[in-house]
Amino acid sequence: MIWSIIIGFVVGLIARALMPGPNPMGIILTTVLGIIGALLASFVGRTMGWYDAGESAGIVAAIIGSIGVLAIYGAVTRGRGL
């Protein structure tokens, strides 16, 4: 569990660094971003048949998933005027 949180934080930091524009988030949101991105990448990978049941996505897929989540988050928060 602790390892997942640490990896989620690192993945979230990398996704925020790769995504252009300001991404004002704290440590907790960055960690949640990385964890959700990894879960999204695992779900999509299983749906597409790339991963078996119980197999998780790798770091690169988690970063790509996190960038997608960050893009959606940015579109939603900008749409509400925040």
C-alpha positions in Angstrom: 0.0 0.0 0.0 2.8 2.4 0.9 4.7 1.5 -2.2 1.6 2.2 -4.4 1.3 5.7 -2.8 5.0 6.4 -3.4 4.9 5.2 -7.0 1.6 7.2 -7.5 3.3 10.4 -6.3 6.3 9.9 -8.6 4.1 9.1 -11.6 2.0 12.2 -10.8 5.1 14.4 -10.6 6.3 13.1 -14.0 2.9 13.6 -15.6 2.7 17.2 -14.2 6.2 17.9 -15.5 5.3 16.6 -19.0 1.9 18.3 -19.3 2.3 21.9 -20.6 0.7 24.8 -18.7 0.2 25.5 -15.0 -0.9 22.5 -12.9 -1.3 23.9 -9.4 -1.7 20.9 -7.1 -0.5 19.8 -3.7 1.2 16.6 -2.7 -2.1 14.8 -2.1 -3.7 15.7 -5.4 -0.5 14.8 -7.2 -0.4 11.4 -5.5 -4.1 10.8 -6.3 -3.4 11.8 -9.9 -0.7 9.2 -10.2 -2.8 6.5 -8.6 -5.9 7.2 -10.7 -3.7 7.3 -13.9 -2.2 3.9 -13.1 -5.7 2.4 -12.4 -7.0 3.9 -15.7 -4.0 2.5 -17.6 -4.5 -0.9 -16.0 -8.2 -0.9 -16.8 -7.7 0.2 -20.4 -4.9 -2.4 -20.8 -7.1 -5.2 -19.5 -10.0 -4.1 -21.7 -7.8 -4.1 -24.8 -6.2 -7.4 -23.9 -2.7 -6.1 -23.2 -2.7 -7.2 -19.6 -4.0 -10.4 -17.9 -6.3 -10.3 -14.9 -4.4 -9.1 -11.8 -1.6 -7.6 -13.9 -1.0 -3.9 -13.5 0.2 -1.3 -16.0 3.9 -0.3 -16.1 5.3 3.1 -15.3 5.1 4.4 -18.8 1.4 3.4 -19.2 0.7 4.9 -15.7 2.3 8.2 -16.8 0.3 8.3 -20.0 -2.9 7.5 -18.0 -2.0 10.3 -15.6 -1.5 12.8 -18.4 -5.0 11.9 -19.7 -6.5 12.3 -16.2 -4.6 15.6 -15.8 -6.0 16.9 -19.2 -9.5 16.0 -18.2 -9.0 17.6 -14.7 -7.7 20.8 -16.4 -10.6 20.9 -18.8 -13.1 20.5 -16.1 -11.6 23.1 -13.7 -11.1 25.6 -16.5 -14.7 25.1 -17.6 -16.0 26.1 -14.2 -13.9 29.2 -14.0 -11.6 27.9 -11.3 
